[in-house]
Amino acid sequence: MPTEPNTPAKDRNYDPKMIKILTEHILPNCSEQGQHAFQKWWFDGEPITGFIQTNYTETDQDGNELTWEIKDGCQYVHIQPSEEALLDQWKNQLAQADLYGFRDTTLDSLQGFKWQEGRIPMKHVLHSFCEKKRNVTLYGPPGTGKTALACAIGREAKMQRHNPKLIRWHKFLSRMRTSVRSSEKEGQYDLLNQITKAPLLLIDELGMDRKQKASDFEAENLFEIISGRHTNHLPTLCTTNLTRDQIERLYGRSLTDRLYDQAGLILSFEKETNYRQAA
């Protein structure tokens, strides 16, 4: 809220809703010093600098969380989706990636699985990915639970408001190729840019072990993503049937070194039960 020298705030034409929120919700949360600063601004027109100590939060009719804040004499509102909205957004991502069957998969629901013989707790993987910003690679045979764990981590990250992006690699490539054939160059660039700059990225089913070498199109796009994310210290979680040597053979040494950065976390599922066959 900008101030004019020597013009009391009470004499200016401010939005009544804003003043109501300020006086009824934000001001009561201020310290005594903050309330005194408000009075000086309201009656004497003296500028306010960061007098609010506590934000005021409310929920709108759509279930979104609105946080009101006064800073440097100006009013801000931050809108955060509700937990229900976050869950709907995550389910939509799963549907787009053809992984909707994992919509109810959580870390708690996977507690019965004994991956890595219990040596690496799932919460540790989540913390490494979301908080420490480390790359995570889950590799091993099909049906051993890699995608289930990735989806559970993605869901938890979403509910913690880390804003993850989930893609299934072969489906993402199909979308990219469609953009090329339809001459939607701008759409292709935007799609690649969104993936490269996502705060957290989960790539499911990276590569195919039956291929001897990736196509130039696949290798170039994957390198663009992994290299861009590595440069900007953005973490990537991948599930794959491939070993590091196989990934290097398919995509090259430069990409592999960036994906398997020294700070990265690598989990092998090679000795795990094939839960898909067991079911």
Secondary structure, 3 states (H helix, E strand, C coil): CCCCCCCCHHHCCCCHHHHHHHHHHHHHHCCHHHHHHHHHHHHHCCCCCCCCCCCEEEECCCCCEEEEEEECCEEEEEEECCHHHHHHHHHHHHHHCCCHHHCCCCCHHHCCCCHHHHCCCHHHHHHHHHCCCCCEEEECCCCCCHHHHHHHHHHHHHHCCCCEEEEEHHHHHHHHHHHHHCCCHHHHHHHHHHHHCCCEEEEECCCCCCCCCCCHHHHHHHHHHHHHHHHCCCCEEEEECCCHHHHHHHHCHHHHHHHCCCCCEEEECCCCCCHHHHC
